[in-house]
Amino acid sequence: MMEAQDHSEHIQEKKMLPPPVGVFQTREDLLKHARDFALTQGYMVSIKDSSRDRYVTIACDRGGVYRKRLKTSENRRQRKAPLRLTNCPFEIVGKKDDDVWTLTIKCGEHNHEPSKDISEHPSCRRFTEEEVLIIREMTAVGKRPRQILKALRQRNPSLVSASRNVYNVKAKIRREMLSVANQLRLIT
C-alpha cells in the first residue's frame, strides 16, 4: 500500500500545471506571469500567435514538429540531436477586453516530462539587451567568447547561456556591421 501512495505522489510531482488564470493590465504583465509560472513547473512557453492589441496565443516551447528541410528520403536524413519538439498540445490565450488582458486555458496538458535543466530551453539562454551591449563592447576590444561569458556570469550568476550563445551574438554583430558597410558602399 505504501508503494502505491509513493507512486501516486511521484506522478503528482511530475504534473506540470498551467498558470493561474487572471486579469492583467498589460500584455507584458500577462506574458511575464505565464513565463515565470512555467519556469516553476519545469517547462517554458513562447508566443505562438498574436495581434498586438487584441490577443496572444502562448504555447509550450516544446510544441510543434520538425519540418523536413532537405528534399531527400526520410531514411537518408537522420537528426543527430535528440528531439526537443514533441508536438505538445499545451496552449493558453490572452485576450484584451475593455483595456485589460484576460488569461484563459485552452489546453492545460503536456505530453512530456518537466525539464531537469532550464538551459534546455532556448529562450532561457537569450541575453538581455544590456548583456548584448556588453558583448558588443568586449568584442570591440578583442575579448574571446569565454572571457565575455565569464564577465557576464560575474554580473549575473544565474546566467544559463554557454559560449556557443556568445559566438552566435558575435556572428550577428558581424553580419550587422557588414550590412551597414555594404549600404555605405552603395551610397558612395
C-alpha positions in Angstrom: 0.0 0.0 0.0 2.9 2.4 0.8 4.4 1.8 -2.7 1.2 2.8 -4.4 1.0 6.0 -2.4 4.6 6.9 -3.2 4.0 6.2 -6.9 0.9 8.5 -7.0 2.8 11.2 -5.2 5.6 10.8 -7.7 3.1 11.2 -10.6 1.6 14.3 -9.0 5.1 15.8 -8.6 5.7 15.5 -12.4 2.3 17.1 -13.4 3.0 20.5 -14.9 0.2 22.9 -14.1 -0.9 25.8 -16.3 -0.5 29.3 -14.9 -3.4 30.6 -12.8 -6.0 32.4 -14.9 -6.4 36.1 -14.2 -6.7 39.7 -15.4 -3.7 41.8 -16.3 -3.2 45.5 -17.0 -0.8 44.9 -19.9 0.2 42.3 -22.4 3.7 42.3 -21.0 2.4 41.6 -17.5 0.4 38.6 -18.8 3.4 37.2 -20.7 5.7 37.7 -17.6 3.1 35.9 -15.4 2.9 32.9 -17.9 6.7 32.6 -18.3 7.5 33.0 -14.6 4.9 30.4 -13.6 6.0 28.0 -16.4 9.6 28.1 -15.1 8.4 27.0 -11.6 6.7 24.0 -13.2 9.6 22.8 -15.4 8.5 24.0 -18.8 8.8 27.2 -20.8 6.4 29.0 -23.1 6.7 31.1 -26.2 4.3 33.2 -28.3 2.6 31.0 -30.9 0.4 33.7 -32.5 -0.6 37.2 -31.6 -2.2 40.5 -32.6 -0.5 43.2 -30.5 -3.6 44.9 -29.2 -6.2 42.1 -29.4 -4.9 38.6 -28.4 -1.8 36.4 -27.8 -1.7 32.7 -28.0 1.0 31.2 -25.8 2.2 27.6 -26.2 4.7 25.3 -24.6 8.1 25.8 -26.3 8.2 22.0 -27.0 5.0 22.3 -29.1 5.3 21.9 -32.9 7.1 19.4 -35.1 10.3 19.5 -37.0 10.0 20.2 -40.7 12.0 18.2 -43.2 14.2 20.8 -44.8 16.1 18.7 -47.3 14.5 17.0 -50.3 15.9 13.6 -49.5 14.3 10.4 -48.5 13.5 10.2 -44.7 15.8 7.2 -44.1 18.8 9.1 -45.6 18.4 12.1 -43.3 18.7 11.4 -39.6 18.7 14.0 -36.8 21.8 13.8 -34.8 20.4 15.8 -31.8 17.7 14.4 -29.6 14.3 15.7 -30.4 13.2 18.7 -28.4 9.9 19.3 -30.0 7.2 16.8 -29.0 4.1 18.5 -30.6 3.0 19.4 -27.0 -0.7 20.4 -27.0 -0.4 22.9 -24.1 -1.8 26.3 -25.1 -3.1 29.4 -23.2 -4.7 32.5 -24.6 -4.7 36.1 -23.5 -7.4 38.4 -24.9 -7.8 42.1 -24.5 -11.2 43.4 -23.5 -12.0 46.8 -22.0 -8.3 47.7 -21.7 -7.4 44.7 -19.6 -5.9 41.3 -20.7 -7.6 38.1 -19.6 -5.7 34.8 -19.5 -7.6 31.6 -20.2 -6.5 28.0 -20.6 -7.1 26.4 -24.0 -5.3 23.1 -23.2 -3.5 22.7 -19.9 -1.9 19.3 -20.6 1.6 18.5 -21.7 2.9 15.3 -23.5 6.4 15.4 -22.0 8.2 15.4 -18.6 9.3 18.5 -16.8 12.8 19.8 -17.8 15.6 18.8 -15.5 17.8 21.6 -16.7 16.4 25.0 -17.6 19.2 25.6 -20.1 17.4 23.1 -22.4 15.1 25.9 -23.3 16.5 28.3 -26.0 14.5 31.3 -24.6 16.3 30.9 -21.2 19.7 31.2 -22.9 18.9 34.5 -24.5 20.9 37.6 -23.5 19.3 40.8 -22.2 19.8 44.0 -24.2 22.3 45.1 -21.6 24.2 41.8 -21.9 24.3 42.1 -25.7 25.7 45.6 -25.3 28.4 44.2 -23.0 29.2 41.5 -25.7 29.5 44.3 -28.3 31.9 46.3 -26.2 34.0 43.4 -25.2 34.1 42.1 -28.8 35.3 45.5 -30.0 38.3 45.4 -27.6 39.2 41.8 -28.8 37.9 39.7 -25.9 37.2 36.0 -26.6 33.8 34.4 -26.0 35.0 32.5 -22.9 36.2 35.8 -21.4 33.0 37.5 -22.3 30.9 34.7 -20.7 33.0 34.8 -17.6 32.4 38.6 -17.2 28.7 38.2 -17.9 28.4 35.4 -15.2 30.2 37.6 -12.7 27.4 40.2 -13.2 24.6 37.6 -13.3 25.5 34.3 -11.6 22.1 32.7 -12.7 23.0 33.1 -16.4 22.5 29.8 -18.2 23.9 30.8 -21.6 27.0 29.0 -23.0 30.0 30.0 -25.1 28.0 28.9 -28.2 25.4 31.6 -27.4 28.2 34.3 -27.2 29.6 33.1 -30.6 26.1 33.4 -32.1 25.7 37.0 -30.8 29.1 37.9 -32.1 28.2 36.5 -35.5 25.0 38.5 -35.5 27.0 41.7 -34.7 29.5 40.9 -37.5 26.6 40.5 -40.0 25.1 43.8 -38.9 28.4 45.5 -39.4 28.9 44.0 -42.9 25.4 45.1 -43.8 26.0 48.6 -42.7 29.3 48.7 -44.6 27.6 47.4 -47.8 24.9 50.0 -47.5 27.5 52.8 -47.1 29.4 51.5 -50.1 26.2 51.6 -52.2 25.5 55.2 -51.1 29.0 56.5 -52.1 
